């Protein structure tokens, strides 16, 4: 199981069982230790993951940090846990501040199981920064966050590379925060700068009141239009390419590939790209269903989109027969991630079905 798959499992655990994680110990057991294990740390080896770490030089009797992670005998990462109901703040960094300055630690993690804050010493050497360089919600983890977390994995840990990323992440996030603040509530200086080339006359208080809402609306429209344009172009270009490659030389006039089928195909391709190259996933539309194949090979069916009816199904091939699972929306396809990836992994490892025609059975939604 990949790092991303392990983190997705933790995300589902947070969504389903967060109410049972009221104590710090529950957070440690249910989330923090599995999180460290997902990054390939041996949580049962006290020489690698040290629980209840104490440094005598701190001068605070009985004060401990929940976990210290060692590399070659030296402390490199400190972890402090809080109950899931705790709103993480600067005050919760107290122990990490002191331990960071008296150990060889280079990174510190503060978490309540749901939210994770990663800190280092970008502003002053050996002094923990107040502001984290990476913050994320475990219940809503994104691919970019997974990529950053992978750098902390035991097998790929590189302090210099992480520090370079930390510098970029910290200042990029701060700049994005300032830009978002300007979009939500444009300052007078910002409005004045933006409208200067298009507004004639003096910039009076009345002009400012009139133009500030327009500046705000204009930026929102730019962002919306940009996102819609990129999504539309990506869907159209990719789907057109794949359909052109997959369809026979003589097109069947009765076959119509819908936008919903194209979007379903893109979702399936995005899901399985973790285990098989995206360019091997091909769409081949048929009269009664839209097929998704590996290597454009009928003996390698990945899924079938049965969207040409009121009730929609997706056909799965993780067994000997096609199994049709009812879906109420395209978002439900994401709930079938594990099964789709298992089938893609089977083909990635050289597997193929024995026959081109696979019988089917209909089952209710999972």
N, C-alpha and C positions, 0 to 999 in steps of 0.2 A: 504494500500500500504506500502511495506517494505521500510526501509531506502535505500536499494540498488535500488529499483525501482524508488524512488524519485530522487536519484542521476543520474540514467540513463536518466531520463526525462530531467534533467538539462544539461546533456552531449549532448543530441540531440538538445537542445535549443542553446547551444553554436555553434554547427556545422551549424545550420540553420540560426541563426540570429545574429551572432557575429558582422556583419557589422553595425548593428543598435545600437550597444552598445558603441559608441564612447566616451560618457561622463561618469563621475563617477556616476552620479545619475542613469543613465541607467543600469550600472553594479549592483548598489545596488538593484534596483527594480527587475531586471530580473534574477539575479543570487544569490546575497549575502543573501537577505532576504529569498528567497525560500530555499537556502542552510541551513540556520539556522532553518527554519521551518521543513525541512527534518529530522533534528536532534531533533525534538519535542520541540523546543523552541517557546513560544508564542510571535511572533514578534509584536503583537498588544498590548502587556502588557508592558508599560514603566517601570514597577518595575522588569521586568525580562530581557528584551532587551532594553537597554537605548540608544536612538539615540543621536548623537551629544554630547557625554559625555565630560564634562569639570571637571577638578580637580583644585580647586583654588590654591593648594599648588605648582602646576607646575611652576607658575611664568611667564607664557607666555600668555599674555592677548589675548583672542579671539581664542586661539588654542584649537582644539577639536579632539577627536578620534571619528570615525564614529559610532561605536557601543561598548557598554560594556555589558557583560552578567553577571547577578547576580545570586548567589545561597544564599538563606536565607539572603538576604540583602547585601551580600558582593560581590564585583567585583571579578570575577574569570577568565574571558576571555575578552581580548580587540581585536577589529577588525578594521583594517584600510583598506580602499578601494581606488583603483586607476582606471583610465580609462583602458579599455581593451588593448589599444595600448601601455601602459606603460611597459617597461622592468623592472621588480622588481629588486631592488638593495638595498644595505646597506643604501643608503641615504634616502630611503623611510621609514626607521625604526625610524626616528628622534622622531616623536611624541610618538610612542610606547615605545621607550627607556625611555622617561621622565615619562610617565604615569605608566609604569610598576614599576618604582622605588618608586612611591609615592602612589600607591594603593595596594590592597591585591590581585591583579591579579597574576595568576600563568602561564597563557598561553596567547600568542598574535598571531593573524592571520593577515598576510599581503596578500592581493589578488588584482588582476586586473580582477577577474571574470573568467578568463581562467586558470591562475596559482594560486595555494594556497601554502603559506609558513606558517608553524606552528613553533613557537619559544617558548622557555622557558628559565630557568636559570640554566642549567646544569653546566656551567663553574664557575660561581660565584653567590652566593645567592643574590636574589633581583636585579640582573643585567641581562638584556635581552641578550641572546647569539646572536652574529652576524649571525651565521649559523643556518638555520632551522633544526629541527630534522625530519620533514616530509614535503616533497614537492610532489605535484601531479598536473597533468593537468586534469581539469574537463572534457574535451572532450575525454579523453582517460583513464578513471578510471578503476582500476583493483580490483579484489575480495579482494586482500590483503589490498589495501587502504581502501576499504569499511569497512573491519574488524577493522582497526585502527580508522576510523572516528566514527564508532558505539560506541566506548568507550567515545566519547565526547557527545553522546546523553543525553538529559536531564534526562531520566529515569535511565541511567546506568553510569552517570558521577562519576568517582572515581579518585580523584587527584593522590593518591599514585600509583595506577595501571597505569595511563597514564604516570607518570614520569618514571616508570620502563620501559615502552615501549619506551618512548622518548630516554632514555639512549641507549637502544639496537638499535633503528632505526638510531640514529645519527651516532654512531660509525660504525655500519654495513654499512651504506651508504657511509661513508668516506673511509672505507676499500675497498668496492667494486669499488669506484671511482679510488683508487690507483691501484687496480688490473687491471682495464680496461686500465688505462694509461700505465701500464707495458706491457699489451698485444698489445696495439697499437704502443708503442715505447719502447721496452725493454731497460733498462739501461745497462751499461757495467757490473755493479756489478751483476745484475740479470742474464744476459747471462753467466757470468763467473760461477755463482753458479750452474746454471742448467746444463751446459755442462761439469763441472769438472769431474763427474764420467765416462763420455764417451769419452772425448777428451784427447788424449795423447800429451805430450809436452807442450811447453810454450804457454801461452795465449797472442799472439801478436796482434797487430792492424789488421794484415791481417786475422788472425783467427777470430777475433771479427766481421769483415766485412762479412766474409763468413757464420758464424754461426748465427748471429743476425736474418736474415730473416727466417732461418730454425726454430729457437726457436719460432718466431712469428707464423709461419705456423703450427708448431706442436701444440701449444696451441689452435689455432682456430679449428684444426681437432679434438682435444680432446673434446672441447665443442660441436662441431657439432655431433660427434659420440655419445656422452653421451645423448644428447637431442633426437637424432633419436632412440637410443636404448630404452630409457625409454618410448617414445611415442609408439613405435612398440610393446613393451612388454605389456604395459597397454591396448592398443587396442586389441591385440591378446588374452590376458588372460581374459579380461572382456567380450569380445564378445563371446569367446568360452564357457565361463561359462553360459552366458545368453542363448545362442543358445542351449546348452546341456540341460538346465532346461526347455526350452520352446518347443523344438521339440518333436514330438511323438516318441514312442519306435522304430517304423519302419521308417527309413529315406526315403524320396522320392528322388530318384536318379535324378529327373528333377529339383529339387530345388538347386540352387547354390547361396550362400550368397556372394556377392561381397565385396571388400574392401570399395567401395564407400558407400554401404549400412551400413556396420559396422561403418564407420566414421559418417554417418548421424545419426545413432542410438546414438552414443556417444555424438553428439552435442545436440540432443533432451534431452537426459538424463541429461546432464550438465545444460541445460537451466531450466529444471523443478525441479532440486534438491532443489531449494529455497523453494518450496511449498509442496514437497512430497519426501519421502525417496527414494534414488537412487535405493536401492535393490528391490523396488516395480515396477520399470520400466523394462519391459522384451521385448526382441525382438523375434518375431516368424515369420520366413520367410515363404512365400507362393509362388506358381508358378507365380502369376501375380503381386505380390507386397510384400514388406517387412513390416509386421505389428509391431507396437510398442504398447504394452498393459500395463495396470496397473494390477498388481497381476496375470499376465498370464491369464486374464479373458476376453473372447470375448465380454462381455458386458461392458467392460471398455477400448475401443480403444482410445489411445492418439493421434496416428498419423499413417499414412501409407506412405511408401516411394515407389513411382511409378518410379523406376529408370531403368526398363527393356525396355527402349525405347530411341529414340533419344532425344525427348523433355521430360524433367523430371518434375515431379509434387510431391508435398507433400500433402497428404490428412489430413485435419483438422477436428476436431469433437467438435467445440464449439457451434454447433446447433444440430437440429434434424437429419440433413443429413451430410454425408461426403462432404466437400468442397475441391476440388482439386485446389491448387495454384501452378502455374508454377514457377519454380526456374531455374535460369541460372547457379548457382553454389551452393555448399554446404554453402557458407558464407551467402546466402540469407535466410537460415533457421533462423539465428539470428534476422532477421527483423520481424519474426513471434513470438518472445519471449512472448509478452503479451497474445496472443491467446493460445499458448501452455500451459502457466502457468495457464490461466483461466480454461482450461480443466482439468489440473492436480489438481487444487484446488477443482474443482467439485467432483472429485473422492476422494480426501483426506478428504472431508467433508461427505463422505458416499454415494455419488451419483453413479448411474449406468444407462446405456442406456436400453431402454425398449426391444429392440430386438438385436439379435446377428448380423443380416445382416443390414447394413446401406446403403441406396441408396446414389448415388453420383451425383454431378454436377460439371462441369469444369468451372473455372473462370480464367481470366487473372491474372498475378502476381500483388500483392498489391504494 
